[in-house]
Amino acid sequence: MKKKIKHIAIVVIVLIAINLISNAVFKRFDLTEDQRYTLSESTITILEEVESPITIDVFLEGSEFPSEFRRLQSETKQLLEEFSNVNDNIAFSFINPLEDDASRDANIQSLSARGMQPMQLSVNESGKSSKAIIFPWALASFNEQTVIIPLIKNKIGSTQQELVSNSVQHLEYAFADGFSKLTKPKRRKIAVLKGNNQLDDINIADFIKKLQEYYYIAPFTLDSVASNPQKTSKDLNTYDLIISAKPTVPFTEEEKLVLDQFTMNGGKSLWLIDAVAMEKDSLYNAAGKNFAVARDLNLTDFFFKYGVRINPGIVADMYSAPIMVATGNDNDTRFMPLRWSYSPLASGNPHHPITNNLNLVKFDFATQIDTLKNSITKTVLLRSSALTKLEGVPREINLEEATKEPDANLYNKGNQTLAVLLEGKFTSAYKNLIKPTKLNGVKDQSPPTKMIVVADGDVIKNNVDRNGPTDLGFDRSSNQAVGNKEFLLNAVNYLLDDNGLINIRSKEVAVAFLDQQKIAQEKTKWQLLNIALPLALLALFGFVFNYIRKKKYGA
């Protein structure tokens, strides 16, 4: 008896020890093939630095979700649980803003006013079609600050399943980016170049407003180079990044030297260059036509030394955004969207964090970029479709072209490069040359730095209506979301990123879905297999068991 009690006591002590050890040493194992529940190091770093509670309200809640969006809901919950396991300051709750009929309309209006627009879905389940409204948004609050976190990652032409798959892949970055904005103070400074007739402030207002959530922004004019180049260069070097948005007046040699030395001192830059002078607005005149001509910005040798050449020719693409053209007469005038090959919809490089899982980016009268051999690493970020043609300038552009069916045989030039990332140690464009002005401490080579060149200034240009600047991420002609604002924001974040947050966008998550049409067609068959077949097998077993029993033990 004593021996038995001793064994029981040992078992109890072992169980208590195992329990204590398991509580002290907690470990989760991610057995998924794509490691979707393994957080990136950048995310973990951000979470570990959170010292005060972050409260997250997720509005992705409801009973009428399509099965695809229930998947997004569960993936969001799983991710937030992983966040909470890293830092218990992360608290979250799921809220259904449409649950109470009495407050439903007020909630929709309140959330919409804060920029969280509802989304209407088509629900096709069990062979029936219906409509559902969801709010794919989250609000994260920290120390009396709040940021809106989008849970949907839209792409032109995506099905609902593709939409969910893109969104699941984007979730970790969306939350990590939101937390970073809440917990990390602004540190980097960006100069928006002026003085060479760049776009007016109102035409870049939407993107600059978004950029101000992350960085300090200030205009910087190069006019003072002529009178005091040394001070101008010194002042410019206090910034981390420069943005030149569609300059139309040529740069002087003195200005180029100051810009060159900014790069030689490790500065990052984003160039949005129009090598062809042609504005879409200029077509809306009585004649409906205008001439496209080459634009000389005196930057050819500048970029050539760094390893790219922007060619003054127009890229026309069969895969493009439409143009709005007036049809009808006088009182019966209507604007119709017509095919317009001069507004290419460029696709992103799926293997780079700037453009991975990115919506199509809209261009207007884009030109083509050649990459040249040198020591700089070049990565193509955006390119046209394979159905393109190259048109030389000068050339007349006429709105009548939108009314004609294009000859597909002429669009045979293949994919054209429209945006390039340059990385490495740059060699000065003025190395071994007489300097156009005197600067102290001129350098011939830079430390490792980065530059992005985009062959169209209109990529950053938002429209302006009577209410002010419109959303850069929405194209009114096609009535669809485009990737312009996200591309530019990712580009700036990549150029200035020092914690690797942007690299989270490279994470690939494969989401498997059920075929709803097949489910509806084979519903009865699988119900019979899962309900009737087990009952039939059980009855057969009972019959055979009784038969054998009677035969063996019967009289």
C-alpha positions as CSV (number, residue, x, y, z in Angstrom):
1,M,0.0,0.0,0.0
2,K,2.8,2.4,0.9
3,K,4.6,1.6,-2.4
4,K,1.4,2.4,-4.3
5,I,1.0,5.7,-2.5
6,K,4.6,6.5,-3.2
7,H,4.1,5.9,-7.0
8,I,1.0,8.1,-7.0
9,A,2.9,10.9,-5.2
10,I,5.7,10.7,-7.7
11,V,3.3,10.9,-10.6
12,V,1.6,13.9,-9.0
13,I,4.9,15.7,-8.4
14,V,6.0,15.0,-12.0
15,L,2.7,16.4,-13.4
16,I,3.0,19.5,-11.2
17,A,6.6,20.0,-12.4
18,I,5.7,19.6,-16.0
19,N,2.9,22.1,-15.6
20,L,5.1,24.7,-13.9
21,I,7.8,24.3,-16.6
22,S,5.3,24.6,-19.4
23,N,3.9,27.8,-17.9
24,A,7.4,29.3,-17.5
25,V,8.7,28.1,-20.9
26,F,6.0,28.9,-23.4
27,K,6.5,27.9,-27.1
28,R,4.3,28.0,-30.1
29,F,5.0,26.0,-33.2
30,D,4.1,27.2,-36.7
31,L,3.5,24.1,-38.8
32,T,2.0,25.9,-41.8
33,E,3.9,25.5,-45.0
34,D,4.1,29.3,-45.7
35,Q,4.9,30.1,-42.0
36,R,2.0,32.6,-42.0
37,Y,1.9,32.7,-38.2
38,T,5.6,33.4,-37.8
39,L,6.0,37.1,-37.3
40,S,8.9,38.9,-39.0
41,E,11.7,40.3,-36.9
42,S,10.7,43.9,-37.8
43,T,7.2,43.3,-36.4
44,I,8.5,41.7,-33.3
45,T,10.8,44.6,-32.7
46,I,7.9,47.1,-33.0
47,L,5.8,45.0,-30.7
48,E,8.5,44.6,-28.0
49,E,9.0,48.4,-27.9
50,V,5.3,49.0,-27.0
51,E,5.3,50.0,-23.3
52,S,1.7,51.3,-23.0
53,P,-1.5,49.5,-24.0
54,I,-2.6,49.5,-27.7
55,T,-6.3,48.9,-28.0
56,I,-7.5,47.6,-31.4
57,D,-11.2,47.6,-32.5
58,V,-11.8,45.4,-35.5
59,F,-15.0,46.0,-37.4
60,L,-14.7,42.8,-39.4
61,E,-17.6,41.1,-37.5
62,G,-21.0,39.8,-38.6
63,S,-23.0,36.7,-39.2
64,E,-23.7,37.3,-42.9
65,F,-20.2,37.2,-44.2
66,P,-19.3,35.2,-47.3
67,S,-17.1,32.2,-46.5
68,E,-14.1,34.0,-48.1
69,F,-14.4,37.0,-45.7
70,R,-14.9,34.7,-42.7
71,R,-11.5,33.5,-43.6
72,L,-10.1,37.0,-43.5
73,Q,-11.8,37.5,-40.2
74,S,-10.2,34.3,-38.7
75,E,-6.8,35.2,-40.1
76,T,-7.0,38.7,-38.6
77,K,-7.9,37.2,-35.2
78,Q,-5.1,34.7,-35.4
79,L,-2.6,37.4,-36.2
80,L,-3.7,39.6,-33.4
81,E,-3.4,36.7,-31.0
82,E,0.2,36.3,-32.1
83,F,0.7,40.0,-31.4
84,S,-0.7,39.6,-27.9
85,N,1.6,36.6,-27.2
86,V,4.6,38.8,-28.0
87,N,3.4,41.7,-25.9
88,D,0.4,41.6,-23.6
89,N,-0.1,45.4,-24.0
90,I,-1.8,44.5,-27.3
91,A,-5.6,44.1,-26.6
92,F,-8.2,43.7,-29.3
93,S,-11.9,43.1,-29.8
94,F,-14.2,42.4,-32.7
95,I,-17.2,44.7,-33.1
96,N,-20.2,44.4,-35.4
97,P,-21.3,48.0,-36.2
98,L,-24.4,46.7,-38.0
99,E,-25.7,44.4,-35.3
100,D,-28.2,46.9,-33.7
101,D,-30.8,48.0,-36.3
102,A,-31.5,51.1,-34.2
103,S,-28.0,52.4,-34.5
104,R,-27.0,50.8,-37.8
105,D,-27.4,54.0,-40.0
106,A,-25.7,56.2,-37.4
107,N,-22.8,53.8,-37.1
108,I,-22.4,53.7,-40.9
109,Q,-22.4,57.5,-41.1
110,S,-20.0,57.8,-38.2
111,L,-17.4,55.3,-39.6
112,S,-17.7,56.7,-43.1
113,A,-17.1,60.2,-41.9
114,R,-13.8,58.9,-40.4
115,G,-12.7,57.5,-43.8
116,M,-13.8,53.9,-43.2
117,Q,-16.1,53.3,-46.1
118,P,-18.4,50.2,-46.1
119,M,-17.9,47.5,-48.6
120,Q,-20.7,45.8,-50.4
121,L,-20.2,42.1,-51.3
122,S,-22.0,39.6,-53.4
123,V,-22.7,36.4,-51.5
124,N,-23.1,33.2,-53.5
125,E,-23.6,30.3,-51.2
126,S,-25.8,27.2,-51.4
127,G,-26.8,28.2,-54.9
128,K,-28.3,31.5,-53.7
129,S,-27.1,35.1,-54.4
130,S,-27.5,37.9,-51.9
131,K,-25.8,41.2,-50.8
132,A,-23.9,41.9,-47.6
133,I,-22.2,45.0,-46.2
134,I,-19.0,44.8,-44.2
135,F,-16.5,47.3,-42.7
136,P,-13.0,45.9,-43.4
137,W,-11.3,48.3,-41.1
138,A,-9.6,48.4,-37.7
139,L,-8.9,51.3,-35.3
140,A,-5.7,51.2,-33.2
141,S,-5.5,53.6,-30.2
142,F,-2.4,54.4,-28.2
143,N,-1.8,57.2,-25.7
144,E,-4.8,59.2,-27.0
145,Q,-3.7,58.8,-30.7
146,T,-5.7,56.7,-33.2
147,V,-4.8,55.3,-36.6
148,I,-7.1,53.7,-39.1
149,I,-5.8,50.3,-40.4
150,P,-7.3,49.0,-43.7
151,L,-7.9,45.2,-43.7
152,I,-8.6,45.0,-47.5
153,K,-6.0,45.0,-50.2
154,N,-7.7,45.7,-53.5
155,K,-6.4,45.0,-57.0
156,I,-8.0,45.7,-60.3
157,G,-9.8,42.7,-61.7
158,S,-9.6,40.6,-58.5
159,T,-12.3,38.1,-57.6
160,Q,-13.5,38.0,-54.0
161,Q,-11.2,35.1,-53.3
162,E,-8.2,36.9,-54.8
163,L,-9.2,40.0,-52.8
164,V,-9.1,38.0,-49.5
165,S,-5.9,36.3,-50.4
166,N,-4.2,39.6,-51.2
167,S,-5.6,41.0,-47.9
168,V,-4.4,38.2,-45.8
169,Q,-1.0,38.5,-47.2
170,H,-1.0,42.3,-46.4
171,L,-2.4,42.0,-42.8
172,E,0.9,41.8,-40.9
173,Y,2.3,44.8,-42.7
174,A,-0.9,46.8,-42.3
175,F,-0.9,46.3,-38.5
176,A,2.8,46.7,-38.1
177,D,2.7,49.9,-40.1
178,G,-0.1,51.3,-38.0
179,F,1.7,50.4,-34.8
180,S,4.8,52.1,-36.1
181,K,3.0,55.3,-36.8
182,L,1.5,55.3,-33.2
183,T,4.7,54.4,-31.3
184,K,7.6,55.8,-33.3
185,P,8.2,59.6,-33.5
186,K,9.0,61.2,-36.9
187,R,12.7,61.4,-37.5
188,R,13.4,61.6,-41.2
189,K,13.2,64.9,-43.2
190,I,12.0,65.1,-46.9
191,A,12.6,68.1,-49.2
192,V,10.1,68.6,-52.0
193,L,12.1,70.4,-54.7
194,K,10.9,73.7,-56.1
195,G,12.3,76.2,-58.6
196,N,12.2,74.1,-61.8
197,N,8.4,74.5,-62.3
198,Q,7.6,71.2,-60.5
199,L,3.9,70.4,-59.9
200,D,2.0,72.9,-57.7
201,D,1.4,72.0,-54.1
202,I,-2.3,71.4,-54.7
203,N,-1.5,68.8,-57.4
204,I,0.6,66.7,-55.0
205,A,-1.4,67.5,-51.9
206,D,-3.0,64.0,-51.4
207,F,0.3,62.2,-51.4
208,I,2.1,64.8,-49.3
209,K,-0.7,64.6,-46.7
210,K,-0.2,60.8,-46.5
211,L,3.6,61.2,-46.3
212,Q,3.2,63.6,-43.4
213,E,2.0,60.8,-41.2
214,Y,5.5,59.4,-41.3
215,Y,8.0,62.1,-42.0
216,Y,8.8,65.8,-41.8
217,I,8.1,67.5,-45.1
218,A,9.3,70.9,-46.3
219,P,9.6,72.7,-49.7
220,F,13.1,73.4,-50.9
221,T,13.9,75.8,-53.7
222,L,17.1,75.6,-55.8
223,D,16.9,79.2,-56.9
224,S,19.5,80.2,-54.3
225,V,22.1,78.1,-56.0
226,A,23.0,80.9,-58.3
227,S,23.8,83.3,-55.5
228,N,25.0,81.0,-52.7
229,P,25.7,77.4,-53.9
230,Q,27.7,76.5,-50.7
231,K,24.9,77.4,-48.3
232,T,22.2,75.8,-50.6
233,S,24.2,72.5,-50.7
234,K,24.8,72.6,-46.9
235,D,21.1,73.2,-46.3
236,L,20.0,70.4,-48.7
237,N,22.3,67.9,-47.1
238,T,20.3,68.3,-43.8
239,Y,17.5,66.3,-45.5
240,D,17.3,62.6,-45.9
241,L,15.4,62.4,-49.1
242,I,14.5,64.7,-52.0
243,I,11.4,64.4,-54.2
244,S,11.3,66.1,-57.6
245,A,7.7,65.9,-58.9
246,K,7.5,66.6,-62.7
247,P,10.0,69.4,-63.3
248,T,9.4,71.2,-66.6
249,V,12.2,73.8,-66.6
250,P,15.8,72.6,-67.3
251,F,18.2,72.3,-64.4
252,T,21.3,74.5,-64.5
253,E,24.8,72.9,-64.2
254,E,25.2,74.5,-60.8
255,E,21.9,73.0,-59.6
256,K,22.9,69.6,-60.9
257,L,26.2,69.8,-59.0
258,V,24.3,70.5,-55.7
259,L,22.0,67.6,-56.4
260,D,24.8,65.4,-57.3
261,Q,26.7,66.2,-54.1
262,F,23.5,65.5,-52.1
263,T,23.7,61.9,-53.5
264,M,27.4,61.8,-52.9
265,N,26.8,62.5,-49.2
266,G,24.3,59.6,-49.0
267,G,21.1,61.4,-49.7
268,K,18.2,59.4,-51.2
269,S,16.1,60.7,-54.0
270,L,12.8,60.1,-55.9
271,W,12.6,61.5,-59.4
272,L,9.4,61.7,-61.4
273,I,10.4,62.8,-64.8
274,D,8.4,63.7,-67.9
275,A,10.8,63.4,-70.9
276,V,7.9,64.3,-73.2
277,A,5.8,67.5,-73.0
278,M,2.2,66.5,-73.3
279,E,-0.7,67.2,-71.0
280,K,-4.0,65.3,-71.1
281,D,-5.9,68.4,-70.2
282,S,-4.6,70.1,-73.3
283,L,-6.6,67.8,-75.5
284,Y,-9.9,69.1,-74.1
285,N,-10.0,72.0,-76.5
286,A,-12.0,72.8,-79.6
287,A,-9.7,70.8,-81.9
288,G,-9.3,67.9,-79.5
289,K,-5.6,67.5,-80.3
290,N,-2.1,68.7,-79.4
291,F,1.5,68.0,-80.2
292,A,3.8,65.9,-78.0
293,V,7.4,67.1,-78.1
294,A,10.6,66.1,-76.3
295,R,11.3,67.9,-73.1
296,D,15.0,68.7,-72.3
297,L,15.6,69.0,-68.6
298,N,19.4,68.9,-69.0
299,L,19.4,65.7,-66.9
300,T,20.5,63.2,-69.5
301,D,24.2,63.1,-68.6
302,F,23.2,63.2,-64.9
303,F,21.2,60.0,-65.0
304,F,23.4,58.4,-67.6
305,K,26.3,58.5,-65.1
306,Y,24.1,56.8,-62.5
307,G,23.1,54.1,-64.9
308,V,19.7,55.0,-66.5
309,R,18.5,56.8,-69.6
310,I,15.0,58.2,-70.0
311,N,14.1,58.0,-73.7
312,P,11.8,60.8,-75.2
313,G,9.2,58.5,-76.7
314,I,5.7,57.7,-75.7
315,V,4.7,54.2,-74.4
316,A,1.3,53.2,-75.8
317,D,-0.2,50.2,-74.1
318,M,-3.3,48.1,-75.0
319,Y,-3.7,47.5,-71.2
320,S,-4.6,51.0,-70.1
321,A,-7.0,53.2,-68.2
322,P,-9.8,54.9,-70.3
323,I,-10.2,58.6,-71.0
324,M,-13.4,60.5,-70.5
325,V,-14.6,62.0,-73.8
326,A,-17.7,64.1,-74.4
327,T,-20.2,62.6,-76.8
328,G,-23.5,64.0,-78.0
329,N,-24.7,67.5,-78.8
330,D,-25.3,70.5,-76.5
331,N,-28.0,69.6,-74.0
332,D,-27.5,65.9,-74.7
333,T,-23.7,65.9,-74.0
334,R,-22.4,62.9,-71.9
335,F,-18.9,61.9,-70.9
336,M,-18.0,58.4,-71.8
337,P,-14.9,56.3,-70.8
338,L,-13.1,55.2,-74.0
339,R,-10.0,53.1,-74.6
340,W,-6.9,55.2,-74.3
341,S,-3.5,53.6,-74.9
342,Y,-1.6,56.6,-73.6
343,S,-2.6,55.8,-69.9
344,P,-0.8,52.5,-69.3
345,L,-1.7,50.5,-66.2
346,A,1.7,49.3,-65.1
347,S,2.2,46.1,-63.1
348,G,4.7,45.8,-60.2
349,N,7.7,43.6,-59.7
350,P,6.2,40.7,-57.5
351,H,9.7,40.0,-56.1
352,H,10.4,43.4,-54.5
353,P,8.8,44.7,-51.3
354,I,7.9,48.1,-52.9
355,T,5.7,46.5,-55.5
356,N,4.8,43.1,-54.2
357,N,1.0,42.6,-54.0
358,L,0.6,46.1,-55.5
359,N,-2.4,47.3,-57.5
360,L,-1.8,48.5,-61.0
361,V,-0.2,52.0,-61.3
362,K,-1.7,54.5,-63.7
363,F,0.6,56.5,-66.0
364,D,-0.1,59.3,-68.5
365,F,2.1,59.7,-71.5
366,A,4.8,57.6,-70.0
367,T,8.2,57.3,-71.5
368,Q,10.6,54.3,-71.4
369,I,13.7,53.8,-69.3
370,D,16.9,52.0,-70.4
371,T,19.3,50.6,-67.8
372,L,23.0,50.9,-68.4
373,K,25.9,48.8,-67.3
374,N,27.8,50.2,-64.3
375,S,28.4,49.2,-60.6
376,I,25.0,50.3,-59.5
377,T,22.4,47.6,-58.8
378,K,19.2,48.2,-60.8
379,T,15.8,46.7,-60.1
380,V,12.8,47.2,-62.4
381,L,9.8,48.2,-60.2
382,L,7.1,49.0,-62.8
383,R,6.7,48.0,-66.4
384,S,4.0,48.1,-69.1
385,S,2.2,45.1,-70.4
386,A,3.6,43.0,-73.2
387,L,1.2,44.6,-75.7
388,T,2.9,48.0,-76.2
389,K,4.2,50.1,-78.9
390,L,6.7,53.0,-78.8
391,E,5.9,56.3,-80.5
392,G,8.5,58.9,-81.4
393,V,8.1,62.6,-80.9
394,P,7.2,65.2,-82.1
395,R,3.8,63.6,-82.7
396,E,0.2,64.8,-82.8
397,I,-2.1,63.3,-80.2
398,N,-5.8,63.4,-81.1
399,L,-8.8,62.5,-79.0
400,E,-10.3,60.8,-82.1
401,E,-7.8,57.9,-81.5
402,A,-10.0,56.9,-78.5
403,T,-12.9,56.3,-80.8
404,K,-11.0,53.9,-83.1
405,E,-10.3,50.2,-82.6
406,P,-6.5,49.9,-82.2
407,D,-4.5,47.5,-84.4
408,A,-3.2,44.9,-82.0
409,N,-0.5,43.9,-84.5
410,L,1.3,47.2,-83.9
411,Y,1.6,46.6,-80.1
412,N,4.5,44.3,-80.4
413,K,7.3,45.9,-78.4
414,G,6.9,43.9,-75.2
415,N,7.2,45.0,-71.6
416,Q,8.7,48.5,-71.2
417,T,10.5,49.7,-68.1
418,L,8.7,52.6,-66.4
419,A,10.3,52.8,-63.0
420,V,13.7,51.7,-61.7
421,L,15.4,51.4,-58.3
422,L,19.1,52.2,-58.2
423,E,21.2,51.0,-55.2
424,G,24.9,51.1,-54.4
425,K,27.8,53.4,-54.3
426,F,27.2,56.1,-56.9
427,T,30.0,57.8,-58.9
428,S,29.7,61.6,-59.2
429,A,28.4,62.9,-62.5
430,Y,31.1,65.5,-62.3
431,K,34.0,63.2,-61.6
432,N,37.1,64.3,-63.6
433,L,35.1,67.3,-64.9
434,I,35.5,71.0,-64.3
435,K,33.0,71.9,-61.6
436,P,30.4,74.6,-62.8
437,T,30.6,76.3,-59.4
438,K,32.7,76.2,-56.3
439,L,31.7,73.9,-53.5
440,N,33.7,72.8,-50.5
441,G,34.4,69.1,-49.9
442,V,33.2,67.9,-53.3
443,K,33.1,64.0,-53.3
444,D,33.5,61.7,-56.3
445,Q,31.8,58.7,-54.8
446,S,28.9,58.2,-52.4
447,P,28.4,55.8,-49.5
448,P,25.8,53.1,-50.2
449,T,22.6,54.9,-51.0
450,K,19.4,54.6,-53.1
451,M,17.5,56.4,-55.9
452,I,14.2,55.7,-57.7
453,V,13.5,57.1,-61.2
454,V,9.9,57.1,-62.6
455,A,9.4,57.9,-66.2
456,D,6.2,60.0,-65.7
457,G,5.5,62.9,-63.4
458,D,1.7,62.3,-63.5
459,V,2.1,59.2,-61.3
460,I,2.2,61.6,-58.3
461,K,-0.4,64.1,-59.6
462,N,-3.9,64.1,-58.0
463,N,-6.8,65.8,-59.7
464,V,-8.5,68.8,-58.2
465,D,-12.3,69.3,-58.1
466,R,-14.5,71.9,-56.4
467,N,-13.9,70.2,-53.0
468,G,-10.1,70.3,-53.4
469,P,-7.5,67.6,-54.1
470,T,-9.0,64.2,-55.0
471,D,-7.7,60.8,-53.9
472,L,-4.5,59.8,-55.8
473,G,-5.4,56.1,-55.2
474,F,-8.6,56.3,-57.2
475,D,-9.0,56.7,-60.9
476,R,-12.2,58.5,-61.8
477,S,-12.1,57.5,-65.5
478,S,-12.3,53.8,-64.7
479,N,-14.0,54.2,-61.4
480,Q,-11.4,51.8,-59.8
481,A,-8.7,52.0,-57.2
482,V,-5.2,52.3,-58.6
483,G,-1.8,51.7,-56.9
484,N,-0.2,55.2,-57.4
485,K,-0.3,56.4,-53.8
486,E,0.7,53.1,-52.3
487,F,3.6,52.7,-54.8
488,L,4.9,56.1,-54.0
489,L,4.5,55.6,-50.2
490,N,6.2,52.2,-50.4
491,A,9.0,53.8,-52.5
492,V,9.7,56.5,-49.9
493,N,9.4,54.0,-47.0
494,Y,11.9,51.8,-48.7
495,L,14.3,54.6,-49.5
496,L,14.2,55.8,-45.9
497,D,13.5,52.6,-44.0
498,D,16.0,51.7,-41.3
499,N,14.1,49.0,-39.5
500,G,13.1,46.8,-42.4
501,L,9.3,47.3,-41.9
502,I,8.7,47.6,-45.7
503,N,10.2,44.1,-46.2
504,I,7.2,42.5,-44.4
505,R,5.4,43.2,-47.7
506,S,7.5,40.4,-49.3
507,K,5.8,37.8,-47.2
508,E,3.9,35.2,-49.3
509,V,0.8,33.6,-47.8
510,A,-1.2,31.0,-49.7
511,V,-4.9,30.9,-48.8
512,A,-6.9,27.9,-50.0
513,F,-10.6,28.3,-50.7
514,L,-13.5,26.0,-51.3
515,D,-15.3,26.1,-54.7
516,Q,-18.7,27.5,-53.8
517,Q,-20.2,26.5,-57.2
518,K,-19.1,22.9,-56.8
519,I,-20.3,22.9,-53.2
520,A,-23.8,23.9,-54.4
521,Q,-23.8,21.3,-57.2
522,E,-22.6,18.4,-54.9
523,K,-24.2,19.4,-51.7
524,T,-26.7,16.5,-51.6
525,K,-24.1,13.9,-52.5
526,W,-21.8,14.9,-49.7
527,Q,-24.7,15.2,-47.2
528,L,-25.6,11.6,-48.0
529,L,-22.0,10.5,-47.7
530,N,-21.5,12.2,-44.4
531,I,-24.9,11.4,-42.8
532,A,-26.6,8.5,-44.5
533,L,-23.5,6.4,-45.2
534,P,-22.3,6.2,-41.5
535,L,-25.8,5.3,-40.4
536,A,-26.0,2.6,-43.1
537,L,-22.6,1.2,-42.1
538,L,-23.7,1.2,-38.5
539,A,-26.9,-0.7,-39.4
540,L,-24.9,-3.2,-41.4
541,F,-22.5,-3.7,-38.6
542,G,-25.4,-4.3,-36.2
543,F,-27.1,-6.7,-38.5
544,V,-23.8,-8.7,-39.1
545,F,-23.0,-8.6,-35.4
546,N,-26.4,-10.0,-34.5
547,Y,-26.3,-12.6,-37.2
548,I,-22.9,-13.9,-36.1
549,R,-24.0,-13.8,-32.4
550,K,-27.2,-15.8,-33.1
551,K,-25.4,-18.3,-35.3
552,K,-22.7,-18.8,-32.6
553,Y,-24.8,-18.8,-29.5
554,G,-28.3,-19.7,-30.9
555,A,-30.0,-23.0,-30.3
